[in-house]
Amino acid sequence: MSNPEKTIGKIFLMPVPLAFDGLWAQSVPPHQLEQYRSLDYFVVERAKTARAFLGQLKHPKPIAQLNLVELNEHSPIGVVEQLLKPVLEGQNLGLMSEAGCPAVADPGADLVAAAHKKNIEVVPGIGPSSILMALMASGLNGQRFAFEGYLPADKAQRDQALKELEKRSLQLKQTQLWIETPYRSQAIFQAACLMLKPSTRLTVACDISLSSELIKTKTIEQWAAKPIDIQKRLTVFGLLG
């Protein structure tokens, strides 16, 4: 007699809000919140943030009893295969980024890629996506666009990258989007004002989905004449040459 096919779990991609300001749950469907509360296994970019989010979710189990494993730039090579073990044994698993959508500019993409190789179902969650929300509100070209992740931290390489993005935008008539860590947001803004053409349009989108949200699109000439302070703010940038 043949054995029945072994049941395997699913991976749920859980968008994490930028801050817990009392409004975040309005953007997540109730059935999705209930699904997250049913999970016992999680792969997370940073355990401290994940615990805070699970607390906000009002997970029915004590946080200390949940299985949280970090996957980030410090994780050893080859760990991804081990992280899939509970799923292959029939457990559902939640994947969380530090903030925002998992697997987008995030180490979790490696776990998702490995899951597809093993025919594990991946379920993306509904929630705030700062990249698409910035594009929607920018007034830039929403028909043709590219996301570049993070620009180089090195000043010379960063300035060159800005010029290359502008060149590509002009050639392809394509919006170029990128994100930056809060402590470098002001430096990137100032570099853009110096390196880009006066007529290039630049979108600055800060704290998307929070009460402090700011989304403005102006030409470089206009930004240079009246700069703003975005130091330590979570920012998505976009340009269209």
SULDAHU-V285844 format. One record per residue. N is the residue number from 1. SS is DSSP state (2 for helix, 1 for strand, 0 for the rest). Layout:
N:SS / N:SS
//
This chain:
1:0 / 2:0 / 3:0 / 4:0 / 5:0 / 6:0 / 7:0 / 8:0 / 9:0 / 10:1 / 11:1 / 12:1 / 13:1 / 14:1 / 15:0 / 16:1 / 17:0 / 18:0 / 19:0 / 20:0 / 21:0 / 22:0 / 23:0 / 24:2 / 25:2 / 26:2 / 27:2 / 28:0 / 29:0 / 30:2 / 31:2 / 32:2 / 33:2 / 34:2 / 35:2 / 36:2 / 37:2 / 38:0 / 39:0 / 40:0 / 41:1 / 42:1 / 43:1 / 44:1 / 45:0 / 46:0 / 47:2 / 48:2 / 49:2 / 50:2 / 51:2 / 52:2 / 53:2 / 54:2 / 55:2 / 56:2 / 57:0 / 58:0 / 59:0 / 60:0 / 61:0 / 62:0 / 63:2 / 64:2 / 65:2 / 66:0 / 67:1 / 68:1 / 69:1 / 70:1 / 71:0 / 72:0 / 73:0 / 74:0 / 75:0 / 76:0 / 77:0 / 78:0 / 79:2 / 80:2 / 81:2 / 82:2 / 83:2 / 84:0 / 85:2 / 86:2 / 87:2 / 88:2 / 89:0 / 90:0 / 91:0 / 92:0 / 93:1 / 94:1 / 95:1 / 96:1 / 97:0 / 98:0 / 99:0 / 100:1 / 101:0 / 102:0 / 103:0 / 104:0 / 105:0 / 106:0 / 107:0 / 108:2 / 109:2 / 110:2 / 111:2 / 112:2 / 113:2 / 114:2 / 115:2 / 116:2 / 117:2 / 118:0 / 119:0 / 120:0 / 121:1 / 122:1 / 123:1 / 124:1 / 125:0 / 126:0 / 127:0 / 128:0 / 129:0 / 130:2 / 131:2 / 132:2 / 133:2 / 134:2 / 135:2 / 136:2 / 137:2 / 138:2 / 139:0 / 140:0 / 141:0 / 142:0 / 143:0 / 144:0 / 145:1 / 146:1 / 147:1 / 148:1 / 149:1 / 150:1 / 151:0 / 152:0 / 153:0 / 154:0 / 155:2 / 156:2 / 157:2 / 158:2 / 159:2 / 160:2 / 161:2 / 162:2 / 163:2 / 164:2 / 165:2 / 166:2 / 167:2 / 168:2 / 169:2 / 170:2 / 171:2 / 172:2 / 173:0 / 174:0 / 175:1 / 176:1 / 177:1 / 178:1 / 179:1 / 180:1 / 181:0 / 182:2 / 183:2 / 184:2 / 185:2 / 186:2 / 187:2 / 188:2 / 189:2 / 190:2 / 191:2 / 192:2 / 193:2 / 194:2 / 195:2 / 196:0 / 197:0 / 198:0 / 199:0 / 200:0 / 201:1 / 202:1 / 203:1 / 204:1 / 205:1 / 206:1 / 207:0 / 208:0 / 209:0 / 210:0 / 211:0 / 212:0 / 213:0 / 214:1 / 215:1 / 216:1 / 217:1 / 218:1 / 219:1 / 220:2 / 221:2 / 222:2 / 223:2 / 224:2 / 225:2 / 226:0 / 227:0 / 228:0 / 229:0 / 230:0 / 231:0 / 232:0 / 233:0 / 234:0 / 235:1 / 236:1 / 237:1 / 238:1 / 239:1 / 240:1 / 241:0
//
